[in-house]
Amino acid sequence: MHYSYEVEVTPDDDVNDPVVYPIVLATGILRRVRIFFPYGCVNSVRCCLYDRSLQILPTNQDGYYALDGDSVDADVYYNLDD
């Protein structure tokens, strides 16, 4: 299955009040994630993917993605059934 979500981040959102966007996925294996950052958001928007309290992407804990007009294309193998 393919899922696509658009998450809006406004200037009011900051590290003390981050945007948390819950996603409900079907059972199965998560194999690929693509995160696109539009132009103009470098160092203003950071993104991580969690399952409950476990950080899935990026794999280095406390890491994050922050790009400008580019996308992260991450291959991952994560069992959503566990």
mmCIF file of the N, C-alpha and C atoms, coordinates in Angstrom:
data_MODEL
# 
_entry.id   MODEL 
# 
loop_
_atom_site.group_PDB 
_atom_site.id 
_atom_site.type_symbol 
_atom_site.label_atom_id 
_atom_site.label_alt_id 
_atom_site.label_comp_id 
_atom_site.label_asym_id 
_atom_site.label_entity_id 
_atom_site.label_seq_id 
_atom_site.pdbx_PDB_ins_code 
_atom_site.Cartn_x 
_atom_site.Cartn_y 
_atom_site.Cartn_z 
_atom_site.occupancy 
_atom_site.B_iso_or_equiv 
_atom_site.pdbx_formal_charge 
_atom_site.auth_seq_id 
_atom_site.auth_comp_id 
_atom_site.auth_asym_id 
_atom_site.auth_atom_id 
_atom_site.pdbx_PDB_model_num 
ATOM 1   N N  . MET A 1 1  ? 0.837  -1.171 0.000  1.00 0.00 ? 1  MET A N  1 
ATOM 2   C CA . MET A 1 1  ? 0.000  0.000  0.000  1.00 0.00 ? 1  MET A CA 1 
ATOM 3   C C  . MET A 1 1  ? 0.885  1.239  0.000  1.00 0.00 ? 1  MET A C  1 
ATOM 4   N N  . HIS A 1 2  ? 0.352  2.287  -0.556 1.00 0.00 ? 2  HIS A N  1 
ATOM 5   C CA . HIS A 1 2  ? 1.050  3.571  -0.585 1.00 0.00 ? 2  HIS A CA 1 
ATOM 6   C C  . HIS A 1 2  ? 0.212  4.588  0.179  1.00 0.00 ? 2  HIS A C  1 
ATOM 7   N N  . TYR A 1 3  ? 0.865  5.355  1.009  1.00 0.00 ? 3  TYR A N  1 
ATOM 8   C CA . TYR A 1 3  ? 0.203  6.402  1.777  1.00 0.00 ? 3  TYR A CA 1 
ATOM 9   C C  . TYR A 1 3  ? 0.881  7.726  1.459  1.00 0.00 ? 3  TYR A C  1 
ATOM 10  N N  . SER A 1 4  ? 0.110  8.785  1.485  1.00 0.00 ? 4  SER A N  1 
ATOM 11  C CA . SER A 1 4  ? 0.666  10.118 1.261  1.00 0.00 ? 4  SER A CA 1 
ATOM 12  C C  . SER A 1 4  ? -0.012 11.083 2.229  1.00 0.00 ? 4  SER A C  1 
ATOM 13  N N  . TYR A 1 5  ? 0.795  11.848 2.942  1.00 0.00 ? 5  TYR A N  1 
ATOM 14  C CA . TYR A 1 5  ? 0.274  12.801 3.921  1.00 0.00 ? 5  TYR A CA 1 
ATOM 15  C C  . TYR A 1 5  ? 0.965  14.141 3.725  1.00 0.00 ? 5  TYR A C  1 
ATOM 16  N N  . GLU A 1 6  ? 0.210  15.198 3.865  1.00 0.00 ? 6  GLU A N  1 
ATOM 17  C CA . GLU A 1 6  ? 0.769  16.544 3.830  1.00 0.00 ? 6  GLU A CA 1 
ATOM 18  C C  . GLU A 1 6  ? 0.601  17.146 5.215  1.00 0.00 ? 6  GLU A C  1 
ATOM 19  N N  . VAL A 1 7  ? 1.699  17.617 5.794  1.00 0.00 ? 7  VAL A N  1 
ATOM 20  C CA . VAL A 1 7  ? 1.674  18.185 7.133  1.00 0.00 ? 7  VAL A CA 1 
ATOM 21  C C  . VAL A 1 7  ? 2.094  19.642 7.031  1.00 0.00 ? 7  VAL A C  1 
ATOM 22  N N  . GLU A 1 8  ? 1.232  20.542 7.474  1.00 0.00 ? 8  GLU A N  1 
ATOM 23  C CA . GLU A 1 8  ? 1.537  21.974 7.428  1.00 0.00 ? 8  GLU A CA 1 
ATOM 24  C C  . GLU A 1 8  ? 2.214  22.398 8.725  1.00 0.00 ? 8  GLU A C  1 
ATOM 25  N N  . VAL A 1 9  ? 3.323  23.111 8.570  1.00 0.00 ? 9  VAL A N  1 
ATOM 26  C CA . VAL A 1 9  ? 4.047  23.658 9.708  1.00 0.00 ? 9  VAL A CA 1 
ATOM 27  C C  . VAL A 1 9  ? 3.977  25.173 9.595  1.00 0.00 ? 9  VAL A C  1 
ATOM 28  N N  . THR A 1 10 ? 3.518  25.824 10.662 1.00 0.00 ? 10 THR A N  1 
ATOM 29  C CA . THR A 1 10 ? 3.373  27.275 10.652 1.00 0.00 ? 10 THR A CA 1 
ATOM 30  C C  . THR A 1 10 ? 4.452  27.917 11.510 1.00 0.00 ? 10 THR A C  1 
ATOM 31  N N  . PRO A 1 11 ? 4.657  29.219 11.390 1.00 0.00 ? 11 PRO A N  1 
ATOM 32  C CA . PRO A 1 11 ? 5.662  29.893 12.232 1.00 0.00 ? 11 PRO A CA 1 
ATOM 33  C C  . PRO A 1 11 ? 5.380  29.800 13.729 1.00 0.00 ? 11 PRO A C  1 
ATOM 34  N N  . ASP A 1 12 ? 4.133  29.526 14.108 1.00 0.00 ? 12 ASP A N  1 
ATOM 35  C CA . ASP A 1 12 ? 3.789  29.395 15.523 1.00 0.00 ? 12 ASP A CA 1 
ATOM 36  C C  . ASP A 1 12 ? 4.304  28.086 16.128 1.00 0.00 ? 12 ASP A C  1 
ATOM 37  N N  . ASP A 1 13 ? 4.586  27.100 15.292 1.00 0.00 ? 13 ASP A N  1 
ATOM 38  C CA . ASP A 1 13 ? 5.075  25.808 15.774 1.00 0.00 ? 13 ASP A CA 1 
ATOM 39  C C  . ASP A 1 13 ? 6.568  25.915 16.054 1.00 0.00 ? 13 ASP A C  1 
ATOM 40  N N  . ASP A 1 14 ? 6.964  25.448 17.224 1.00 0.00 ? 14 ASP A N  1 
ATOM 41  C CA . ASP A 1 14 ? 8.384  25.492 17.559 1.00 0.00 ? 14 ASP A CA 1 
ATOM 42  C C  . ASP A 1 14 ? 8.756  24.252 18.356 1.00 0.00 ? 14 ASP A C  1 
ATOM 43  N N  . VAL A 1 15 ? 10.002 24.204 18.804 1.00 0.00 ? 15 VAL A N  1 
ATOM 44  C CA . VAL A 1 15 ? 10.495 23.022 19.502 1.00 0.00 ? 15 VAL A CA 1 
ATOM 45  C C  . VAL A 1 15 ? 9.721  22.767 20.795 1.00 0.00 ? 15 VAL A C  1 
ATOM 46  N N  . ASN A 1 16 ? 9.168  23.802 21.405 1.00 0.00 ? 16 ASN A N  1 
ATOM 47  C CA . ASN A 1 16 ? 8.389  23.627 22.634 1.00 0.00 ? 16 ASN A CA 1 
ATOM 48  C C  . ASN A 1 16 ? 6.947  23.233 22.359 1.00 0.00 ? 16 ASN A C  1 
ATOM 49  N N  . ASP A 1 17 ? 6.482  23.443 21.143 1.00 0.00 ? 17 ASP A N  1 
ATOM 50  C CA . ASP A 1 17 ? 5.126  23.075 20.742 1.00 0.00 ? 17 ASP A CA 1 
ATOM 51  C C  . ASP A 1 17 ? 5.183  22.506 19.325 1.00 0.00 ? 17 ASP A C  1 
ATOM 52  N N  . PRO A 1 18 ? 5.775  21.311 19.166 1.00 0.00 ? 18 PRO A N  1 
ATOM 53  C CA . PRO A 1 18 ? 5.976  20.759 17.824 1.00 0.00 ? 18 PRO A CA 1 
ATOM 54  C C  . PRO A 1 18 ? 4.682  20.244 17.204 1.00 0.00 ? 18 PRO A C  1 
ATOM 55  N N  . VAL A 1 19 ? 4.700  20.127 15.892 1.00 0.00 ? 19 VAL A N  1 
ATOM 56  C CA . VAL A 1 19 ? 3.593  19.502 15.180 1.00 0.00 ? 19 VAL A CA 1 
ATOM 57  C C  . VAL A 1 19 ? 3.762  17.996 15.325 1.00 0.00 ? 19 VAL A C  1 
ATOM 58  N N  . VAL A 1 20 ? 2.774  17.343 15.882 1.00 0.00 ? 20 VAL A N  1 
ATOM 59  C CA . VAL A 1 20 ? 2.766  15.888 15.982 1.00 0.00 ? 20 VAL A CA 1 
ATOM 60  C C  . VAL A 1 20 ? 1.612  15.415 15.125 1.00 0.00 ? 20 VAL A C  1 
ATOM 61  N N  . TYR A 1 21 ? 1.933  14.622 14.108 1.00 0.00 ? 21 TYR A N  1 
ATOM 62  C CA . TYR A 1 21 ? 0.930  14.187 13.146 1.00 0.00 ? 21 TYR A CA 1 
ATOM 63  C C  . TYR A 1 21 ? 0.804  12.672 13.225 1.00 0.00 ? 21 TYR A C  1 
ATOM 64  N N  . PRO A 1 22 ? -0.193 12.162 13.946 1.00 0.00 ? 22 PRO A N  1 
ATOM 65  C CA . PRO A 1 22 ? -0.347 10.713 14.060 1.00 0.00 ? 22 PRO A CA 1 
ATOM 66  C C  . PRO A 1 22 ? -0.836 10.106 12.749 1.00 0.00 ? 22 PRO A C  1 
ATOM 67  N N  . ILE A 1 23 ? -0.227 8.989  12.380 1.00 0.00 ? 23 ILE A N  1 
ATOM 68  C CA . ILE A 1 23 ? -0.581 8.270  11.155 1.00 0.00 ? 23 ILE A CA 1 
ATOM 69  C C  . ILE A 1 23 ? -0.944 6.842  11.551 1.00 0.00 ? 23 ILE A C  1 
ATOM 70  N N  . VAL A 1 24 ? -2.084 6.370  11.085 1.00 0.00 ? 24 VAL A N  1 
ATOM 71  C CA . VAL A 1 24 ? -2.496 5.000  11.344 1.00 0.00 ? 24 VAL A CA 1 
ATOM 72  C C  . VAL A 1 24 ? -2.283 4.207  10.070 1.00 0.00 ? 24 VAL A C  1 
ATOM 73  N N  . LEU A 1 25 ? -1.421 3.205  10.145 1.00 0.00 ? 25 LEU A N  1 
ATOM 74  C CA . LEU A 1 25 ? -1.107 2.379  8.987  1.00 0.00 ? 25 LEU A CA 1 
ATOM 75  C C  . LEU A 1 25 ? -1.658 0.973  9.187  1.00 0.00 ? 25 LEU A C  1 
ATOM 76  N N  . ALA A 1 26 ? -1.900 0.289  8.084  1.00 0.00 ? 26 ALA A N  1 
ATOM 77  C CA . ALA A 1 26 ? -2.352 -1.095 8.146  1.00 0.00 ? 26 ALA A CA 1 
ATOM 78  C C  . ALA A 1 26 ? -1.204 -1.970 8.623  1.00 0.00 ? 26 ALA A C  1 
ATOM 79  N N  . THR A 1 27 ? -1.507 -3.204 8.933  1.00 0.00 ? 27 THR A N  1 
ATOM 80  C CA . THR A 1 27 ? -0.455 -4.126 9.336  1.00 0.00 ? 27 THR A CA 1 
ATOM 81  C C  . THR A 1 27 ? 0.433  -4.440 8.136  1.00 0.00 ? 27 THR A C  1 
ATOM 82  N N  . GLY A 1 28 ? 1.653  -4.827 8.425  1.00 0.00 ? 28 GLY A N  1 
ATOM 83  C CA . GLY A 1 28 ? 2.587  -5.169 7.354  1.00 0.00 ? 28 GLY A CA 1 
ATOM 84  C C  . GLY A 1 28 ? 3.982  -4.670 7.674  1.00 0.00 ? 28 GLY A C  1 
ATOM 85  N N  . ILE A 1 29 ? 4.769  -4.510 6.624  1.00 0.00 ? 29 ILE A N  1 
ATOM 86  C CA . ILE A 1 29 ? 6.159  -4.091 6.752  1.00 0.00 ? 29 ILE A CA 1 
ATOM 87  C C  . ILE A 1 29 ? 6.321  -2.718 6.110  1.00 0.00 ? 29 ILE A C  1 
ATOM 88  N N  . LEU A 1 30 ? 6.873  -1.783 6.859  1.00 0.00 ? 30 LEU A N  1 
ATOM 89  C CA . LEU A 1 30 ? 7.212  -0.469 6.324  1.00 0.00 ? 30 LEU A CA 1 
ATOM 90  C C  . LEU A 1 30 ? 8.570  -0.601 5.659  1.00 0.00 ? 30 LEU A C  1 
ATOM 91  N N  . ARG A 1 31 ? 8.623  -0.331 4.340  1.00 0.00 ? 31 ARG A N  1 
ATOM 92  C CA . ARG A 1 31 ? 9.842  -0.575 3.584  1.00 0.00 ? 31 ARG A CA 1 
ATOM 93  C C  . ARG A 1 31 ? 10.502 0.686  3.039  1.00 0.00 ? 31 ARG A C  1 
ATOM 94  N N  . ARG A 1 32 ? 9.739  1.745  2.854  1.00 0.00 ? 32 ARG A N  1 
ATOM 95  C CA . ARG A 1 32 ? 10.310 2.946  2.261  1.00 0.00 ? 32 ARG A CA 1 
ATOM 96  C C  . ARG A 1 32 ? 9.550  4.172  2.744  1.00 0.00 ? 32 ARG A C  1 
ATOM 97  N N  . VAL A 1 33 ? 10.296 5.234  3.027  1.00 0.00 ? 33 VAL A N  1 
ATOM 98  C CA . VAL A 1 33 ? 9.702  6.500  3.455  1.00 0.00 ? 33 VAL A CA 1 
ATOM 99  C C  . VAL A 1 33 ? 10.346 7.615  2.653  1.00 0.00 ? 33 VAL A C  1 
ATOM 100 N N  . ARG A 1 34 ? 9.525  8.493  2.106  1.00 0.00 ? 34 ARG A N  1 
ATOM 101 C CA . ARG A 1 34 ? 10.026 9.678  1.409  1.00 0.00 ? 34 ARG A CA 1 
ATOM 102 C C  . ARG A 1 34 ? 9.420  10.900 2.084  1.00 0.00 ? 34 ARG A C  1 
ATOM 103 N N  . ILE A 1 35 ? 10.288 11.822 2.475  1.00 0.00 ? 35 ILE A N  1 
ATOM 104 C CA . ILE A 1 35 ? 9.860  13.060 3.123  1.00 0.00 ? 35 ILE A CA 1 
ATOM 105 C C  . ILE A 1 35 ? 10.363 14.214 2.277  1.00 0.00 ? 35 ILE A C  1 
ATOM 106 N N  . PHE A 1 36 ? 9.457  15.045 1.792  1.00 0.00 ? 36 PHE A N  1 
ATOM 107 C CA . PHE A 1 36 ? 9.830  16.181 0.950  1.00 0.00 ? 36 PHE A CA 1 
ATOM 108 C C  . PHE A 1 36 ? 9.770  17.470 1.757  1.00 0.00 ? 36 PHE A C  1 
ATOM 109 N N  . PHE A 1 37 ? 10.815 18.273 1.637  1.00 0.00 ? 37 PHE A N  1 
ATOM 110 C CA . PHE A 1 37 ? 10.885 19.581 2.277  1.00 0.00 ? 37 PHE A CA 1 
ATOM 111 C C  . PHE A 1 37 ? 10.841 20.651 1.184  1.00 0.00 ? 37 PHE A C  1 
ATOM 112 N N  . PRO A 1 38 ? 9.860  21.550 1.198  1.00 0.00 ? 38 PRO A N  1 
ATOM 113 C CA . PRO A 1 38 ? 9.813  22.597 0.178  1.00 0.00 ? 38 PRO A CA 1 
ATOM 114 C C  . PRO A 1 38 ? 10.927 23.621 0.372  1.00 0.00 ? 38 PRO A C  1 
ATOM 115 N N  . TYR A 1 39 ? 11.160 24.416 -0.677 1.00 0.00 ? 39 TYR A N  1 
ATOM 116 C CA . TYR A 1 39 ? 12.168 25.473 -0.591 1.00 0.00 ? 39 TYR A CA 1 
ATOM 117 C C  . TYR A 1 39 ? 11.795 26.485 0.488  1.00 0.00 ? 39 TYR A C  1 
ATOM 118 N N  . GLY A 1 40 ? 12.801 26.976 1.193  1.00 0.00 ? 40 GLY A N  1 
ATOM 119 C CA . GLY A 1 40 ? 12.586 28.022 2.184  1.00 0.00 ? 40 GLY A CA 1 
ATOM 120 C C  . GLY A 1 40 ? 12.461 27.534 3.610  1.00 0.00 ? 40 GLY A C  1 
ATOM 121 N N  . CYS A 1 41 ? 12.559 26.235 3.844  1.00 0.00 ? 41 CYS A N  1 
ATOM 122 C CA . CYS A 1 41 ? 12.358 25.747 5.216  1.00 0.00 ? 41 CYS A CA 1 
ATOM 123 C C  . CYS A 1 41 ? 13.635 25.202 5.844  1.00 0.00 ? 41 CYS A C  1 
ATOM 124 N N  . VAL A 1 42 ? 14.781 25.457 5.229  1.00 0.00 ? 42 VAL A N  1 
ATOM 125 C CA . VAL A 1 42 ? 16.034 24.927 5.763  1.00 0.00 ? 42 VAL A CA 1 
ATOM 126 C C  . VAL A 1 42 ? 16.267 25.417 7.193  1.00 0.00 ? 42 VAL A C  1 
ATOM 127 N N  . ASN A 1 43 ? 16.623 24.484 8.069  1.00 0.00 ? 43 ASN A N  1 
ATOM 128 C CA . ASN A 1 43 ? 16.871 24.751 9.486  1.00 0.00 ? 43 ASN A CA 1 
ATOM 129 C C  . ASN A 1 43 ? 15.670 25.328 10.229 1.00 0.00 ? 43 ASN A C  1 
ATOM 130 N N  . SER A 1 44 ? 14.516 25.397 9.583  1.00 0.00 ? 44 SER A N  1 
ATOM 131 C CA . SER A 1 44 ? 13.297 25.845 10.255 1.00 0.00 ? 44 SER A CA 1 
ATOM 132 C C  . SER A 1 44 ? 12.369 24.674 10.538 1.00 0.00 ? 44 SER A C  1 
ATOM 133 N N  . VAL A 1 45 ? 12.492 23.615 9.749  1.00 0.00 ? 45 VAL A N  1 
ATOM 134 C CA . VAL A 1 45 ? 11.633 22.441 9.889  1.00 0.00 ? 45 VAL A CA 1 
ATOM 135 C C  . VAL A 1 45 ? 12.517 21.215 10.054 1.00 0.00 ? 45 VAL A C  1 
ATOM 136 N N  . ARG A 1 46 ? 12.223 20.443 11.073 1.00 0.00 ? 46 ARG A N  1 
ATOM 137 C CA . ARG A 1 46 ? 12.932 19.186 11.318 1.00 0.00 ? 46 ARG A CA 1 
ATOM 138 C C  . ARG A 1 46 ? 11.909 18.075 11.382 1.00 0.00 ? 46 ARG A C  1 
ATOM 139 N N  . CYS A 1 47 ? 12.309 16.905 10.937 1.00 0.00 ? 47 CYS A N  1 
ATOM 140 C CA . CYS A 1 47 ? 11.359 15.801 10.873 1.00 0.00 ? 47 CYS A CA 1 
ATOM 141 C C  . CYS A 1 47 ? 11.990 14.518 11.392 1.00 0.00 ? 47 CYS A C  1 
ATOM 142 N N  . CYS A 1 48 ? 11.210 13.772 12.169 1.00 0.00 ? 48 CYS A N  1 
ATOM 143 C CA . CYS A 1 48 ? 11.573 12.448 12.665 1.00 0.00 ? 48 CYS A CA 1 
ATOM 144 C C  . CYS A 1 48 ? 10.346 11.556 12.543 1.00 0.00 ? 48 CYS A C  1 
ATOM 145 N N  . LEU A 1 49 ? 10.564 10.268 12.455 1.00 0.00 ? 49 LEU A N  1 
ATOM 146 C CA . LEU A 1 49 ? 9.469  9.305  12.393 1.00 0.00 ? 49 LEU A CA 1 
ATOM 147 C C  . LEU A 1 49 ? 9.576  8.392  13.610 1.00 0.00 ? 49 LEU A C  1 
ATOM 148 N N  . TYR A 1 50 ? 8.496  8.341  14.389 1.00 0.00 ? 50 TYR A N  1 
ATOM 149 C CA . TYR A 1 50 ? 8.463  7.542  15.610 1.00 0.00 ? 50 TYR A CA 1 
ATOM 150 C C  . TYR A 1 50 ? 7.342  6.516  15.539 1.00 0.00 ? 50 TYR A C  1 
ATOM 151 N N  . ASP A 1 51 ? 7.532  5.421  16.240 1.00 0.00 ? 51 ASP A N  1 
ATOM 152 C CA . ASP A 1 51 ? 6.461  4.479  16.541 1.00 0.00 ? 51 ASP A CA 1 
ATOM 153 C C  . ASP A 1 51 ? 6.376  4.441  18.057 1.00 0.00 ? 51 ASP A C  1 
ATOM 154 N N  . ARG A 1 52 ? 5.350  5.057  18.581 1.00 0.00 ? 52 ARG A N  1 
ATOM 155 C CA . ARG A 1 52 ? 5.218  5.294  20.003 1.00 0.00 ? 52 ARG A CA 1 
ATOM 156 C C  . ARG A 1 52 ? 6.435  6.083  20.484 1.00 0.00 ? 52 ARG A C  1 
ATOM 157 N N  . SER A 1 53 ? 7.283  5.524  21.324 1.00 0.00 ? 53 SER A N  1 
ATOM 158 C CA . SER A 1 53 ? 8.445  6.281  21.793 1.00 0.00 ? 53 SER A CA 1 
ATOM 159 C C  . SER A 1 53 ? 9.743  5.857  21.102 1.00 0.00 ? 53 SER A C  1 
ATOM 160 N N  . LEU A 1 54 ? 9.659  4.961  20.119 1.00 0.00 ? 54 LEU A N  1 
ATOM 161 C CA . LEU A 1 54 ? 10.835 4.472  19.409 1.00 0.00 ? 54 LEU A CA 1 
ATOM 162 C C  . LEU A 1 54 ? 11.055 5.276  18.131 1.00 0.00 ? 54 LEU A C  1 
ATOM 163 N N  . GLN A 1 55 ? 12.217 5.888  17.994 1.00 0.00 ? 55 GLN A N  1 
ATOM 164 C CA . GLN A 1 55 ? 12.540 6.637  16.779 1.00 0.00 ? 55 GLN A CA 1 
ATOM 165 C C  . GLN A 1 55 ? 12.952 5.654  15.692 1.00 0.00 ? 55 GLN A C  1 
ATOM 166 N N  . ILE A 1 56 ? 12.215 5.678  14.578 1.00 0.00 ? 56 ILE A N  1 
ATOM 167 C CA . ILE A 1 56 ? 12.486 4.790  13.454 1.00 0.00 ? 56 ILE A CA 1 
ATOM 168 C C  . ILE A 1 56 ? 13.424 5.459  12.448 1.00 0.00 ? 56 ILE A C  1 
ATOM 169 N N  . LEU A 1 57 ? 13.137 6.693  12.114 1.00 0.00 ? 57 LEU A N  1 
ATOM 170 C CA . LEU A 1 57 ? 13.967 7.439  11.164 1.00 0.00 ? 57 LEU A CA 1 
ATOM 171 C C  . LEU A 1 57 ? 14.205 8.838  11.678 1.00 0.00 ? 57 LEU A C  1 
ATOM 172 N N  . PRO A 1 58 ? 15.370 9.377  11.556 1.00 0.00 ? 58 PRO A N  1 
ATOM 173 C CA . PRO A 1 58 ? 16.580 8.682  11.151 1.00 0.00 ? 58 PRO A CA 1 
ATOM 174 C C  . PRO A 1 58 ? 16.994 7.682  12.221 1.00 0.00 ? 58 PRO A C  1 
ATOM 175 N N  . THR A 1 59 ? 17.834 6.746  11.842 1.00 0.00 ? 59 THR A N  1 
ATOM 176 C CA . THR A 1 59 ? 18.170 5.660  12.756 1.00 0.00 ? 59 THR A CA 1 
ATOM 177 C C  . THR A 1 59 ? 19.082 6.103  13.892 1.00 0.00 ? 59 THR A C  1 
ATOM 178 N N  . ASN A 1 60 ? 19.799 7.210  13.730 1.00 0.00 ? 60 ASN A N  1 
ATOM 179 C CA . ASN A 1 60 ? 20.594 7.707  14.861 1.00 0.00 ? 60 ASN A CA 1 
ATOM 180 C C  . ASN A 1 60 ? 19.652 8.454  15.806 1.00 0.00 ? 60 ASN A C  1 
ATOM 181 N N  . GLN A 1 61 ? 19.540 7.936  17.024 1.00 0.00 ? 61 GLN A N  1 
ATOM 182 C CA . GLN A 1 61 ? 18.624 8.508  18.004 1.00 0.00 ? 61 GLN A CA 1 
ATOM 183 C C  . GLN A 1 61 ? 18.964 9.974  18.255 1.00 0.00 ? 61 GLN A C  1 
ATOM 184 N N  . ASP A 1 62 ? 17.966 10.794 18.424 1.00 0.00 ? 62 ASP A N  1 
ATOM 185 C CA . ASP A 1 62 ? 18.074 12.240 18.587 1.00 0.00 ? 62 ASP A CA 1 
ATOM 186 C C  . ASP A 1 62 ? 18.475 12.935 17.288 1.00 0.00 ? 62 ASP A C  1 
ATOM 187 N N  . GLY A 1 63 ? 18.558 12.199 16.189 1.00 0.00 ? 63 GLY A N  1 
ATOM 188 C CA . GLY A 1 63 ? 18.825 12.802 14.886 1.00 0.00 ? 63 GLY A CA 1 
ATOM 189 C C  . GLY A 1 63 ? 17.530 13.295 14.270 1.00 0.00 ? 63 GLY A C  1 
ATOM 190 N N  . TYR A 1 64 ? 17.633 14.028 13.183 1.00 0.00 ? 64 TYR A N  1 
ATOM 191 C CA . TYR A 1 64 ? 16.455 14.541 12.490 1.00 0.00 ? 64 TYR A CA 1 
ATOM 192 C C  . TYR A 1 64 ? 16.845 14.861 11.054 1.00 0.00 ? 64 TYR A C  1 
ATOM 193 N N  . TYR A 1 65 ? 15.846 15.018 10.218 1.00 0.00 ? 65 TYR A N  1 
ATOM 194 C CA . TYR A 1 65 ? 16.046 15.454 8.840  1.00 0.00 ? 65 TYR A CA 1 
ATOM 195 C C  . TYR A 1 65 ? 15.680 16.927 8.746  1.00 0.00 ? 65 TYR A C  1 
ATOM 196 N N  . ALA A 1 66 ? 16.492 17.707 8.030  1.00 0.00 ? 66 ALA A N  1 
ATOM 197 C CA . ALA A 1 66 ? 16.214 19.121 7.792  1.00 0.00 ? 66 ALA A CA 1 
ATOM 198 C C  . ALA A 1 66 ? 16.834 19.475 6.448  1.00 0.00 ? 66 ALA A C  1 
ATOM 199 N N  . LEU A 1 67 ? 16.006 19.661 5.442  1.00 0.00 ? 67 LEU A N  1 
ATOM 200 C CA . LEU A 1 67 ? 16.483 19.954 4.090  1.00 0.00 ? 67 LEU A CA 1 
ATOM 201 C C  . LEU A 1 67 ? 15.780 21.182 3.545  1.00 0.00 ? 67 LEU A C  1 
ATOM 202 N N  . ASP A 1 68 ? 16.191 21.606 2.366  1.00 0.00 ? 68 ASP A N  1 
ATOM 203 C CA . ASP A 1 68 ? 15.594 22.772 1.714  1.00 0.00 ? 68 ASP A CA 1 
ATOM 204 C C  . ASP A 1 68 ? 15.389 22.452 0.237  1.00 0.00 ? 68 ASP A C  1 
ATOM 205 N N  . GLY A 1 69 ? 14.144 22.214 -0.153 1.00 0.00 ? 69 GLY A N  1 
ATOM 206 C CA . GLY A 1 69 ? 13.832 21.921 -1.544 1.00 0.00 ? 69 GLY A CA 1 
ATOM 207 C C  . GLY A 1 69 ? 14.332 20.568 -2.004 1.00 0.00 ? 69 GLY A C  1 
ATOM 208 N N  . ASP A 1 70 ? 14.418 19.625 -1.112 1.00 0.00 ? 70 ASP A N  1 
ATOM 209 C CA . ASP A 1 70 ? 14.916 18.295 -1.440 1.00 0.00 ? 70 ASP A CA 1 
ATOM 210 C C  . ASP A 1 70 ? 14.110 17.271 -0.657 1.00 0.00 ? 70 ASP A C  1 
ATOM 211 N N  . SER A 1 71 ? 14.365 15.998 -0.904 1.00 0.00 ? 71 SER A N  1 
ATOM 212 C CA . SER A 1 71 ? 13.616 14.973 -0.187 1.00 0.00 ? 71 SER A CA 1 
ATOM 213 C C  . SER A 1 71 ? 14.550 13.917 0.382  1.00 0.00 ? 71 SER A C  1 
ATOM 214 N N  . VAL A 1 72 ? 14.101 13.329 1.461  1.00 0.00 ? 72 VAL A N  1 
ATOM 215 C CA . VAL A 1 72 ? 14.760 12.183 2.071  1.00 0.00 ? 72 VAL A CA 1 
ATOM 216 C C  . VAL A 1 72 ? 14.084 10.962 1.490  1.00 0.00 ? 72 VAL A C  1 
ATOM 217 N N  . ASP A 1 73 ? 14.861 10.044 0.997  1.00 0.00 ? 73 ASP A N  1 
ATOM 218 C CA . ASP A 1 73 ? 14.331 8.801  0.452  1.00 0.00 ? 73 ASP A CA 1 
ATOM 219 C C  . ASP A 1 73 ? 14.998 7.672  1.230  1.00 0.00 ? 73 ASP A C  1 
ATOM 220 N N  . ALA A 1 74 ? 14.309 7.148  2.235  1.00 0.00 ? 74 ALA A N  1 
ATOM 221 C CA . ALA A 1 74 ? 14.917 6.199  3.156  1.00 0.00 ? 74 ALA A CA 1 
ATOM 222 C C  . ALA A 1 74 ? 14.326 4.808  2.974  1.00 0.00 ? 74 ALA A C  1 
ATOM 223 N N  . ASP A 1 75 ? 15.208 3.843  2.758  1.00 0.00 ? 75 ASP A N  1 
ATOM 224 C CA . ASP A 1 75 ? 14.803 2.448  2.786  1.00 0.00 ? 75 ASP A CA 1 
ATOM 225 C C  . ASP A 1 75 ? 14.852 1.991  4.235  1.00 0.00 ? 75 ASP A C  1 
ATOM 226 N N  . VAL A 1 76 ? 13.813 1.325  4.647  1.00 0.00 ? 76 VAL A N  1 
ATOM 227 C CA . VAL A 1 76 ? 13.718 0.883  6.038  1.00 0.00 ? 76 VAL A CA 1 
ATOM 228 C C  . VAL A 1 76 ? 12.992 -0.454 6.042  1.00 0.00 ? 76 VAL A C  1 
ATOM 229 N N  . TYR A 1 77 ? 13.253 -1.264 7.022  1.00 0.00 ? 77 TYR A N  1 
ATOM 230 C CA . TYR A 1 77 ? 12.499 -2.499 7.220  1.00 0.00 ? 77 TYR A CA 1 
ATOM 231 C C  . TYR A 1 77 ? 11.976 -2.459 8.646  1.00 0.00 ? 77 TYR A C  1 
ATOM 232 N N  . TYR A 1 78 ? 10.692 -2.157 8.787  1.00 0.00 ? 78 TYR A N  1 
ATOM 233 C CA . TYR A 1 78 ? 10.089 -2.037 10.113 1.00 0.00 ? 78 TYR A CA 1 
ATOM 234 C C  . TYR A 1 78 ? 8.757  -2.785 10.122 1.00 0.00 ? 78 TYR A C  1 
ATOM 235 N N  . ASN A 1 79 ? 8.641  -3.758 11.011 1.00 0.00 ? 79 ASN A N  1 
ATOM 236 C CA . ASN A 1 79 ? 7.444  -4.573 11.124 1.00 0.00 ? 79 ASN A CA 1 
ATOM 237 C C  . ASN A 1 79 ? 6.397  -3.831 11.924 1.00 0.00 ? 79 ASN A C  1 
ATOM 238 N N  . LEU A 1 80 ? 5.319  -3.443 11.261 1.00 0.00 ? 80 LEU A N  1 
ATOM 239 C CA . LEU A 1 80 ? 4.247  -2.699 11.923 1.00 0.00 ? 80 LEU A CA 1 
ATOM 240 C C  . LEU A 1 80 ? 3.391  -3.576 12.822 1.00 0.00 ? 80 LEU A C  1 
ATOM 241 N N  . ASP A 1 81 ? 3.535  -4.894 12.701 1.00 0.00 ? 81 ASP A N  1 
ATOM 242 C CA . ASP A 1 81 ? 2.737  -5.811 13.502 1.00 0.00 ? 81 ASP A CA 1 
ATOM 243 C C  . ASP A 1 81 ? 3.286  -6.003 14.910 1.00 0.00 ? 81 ASP A C  1 
ATOM 244 N N  . ASP A 1 82 ? 4.561  -5.675 15.129 1.00 0.00 ? 82 ASP A N  1 
ATOM 245 C CA . ASP A 1 82 ? 5.168  -5.867 16.451 1.00 0.00 ? 82 ASP A CA 1 
ATOM 246 C C  . ASP A 1 82 ? 4.691  -4.822 17.428 1.00 0.00 ? 82 ASP A C  1 
# 
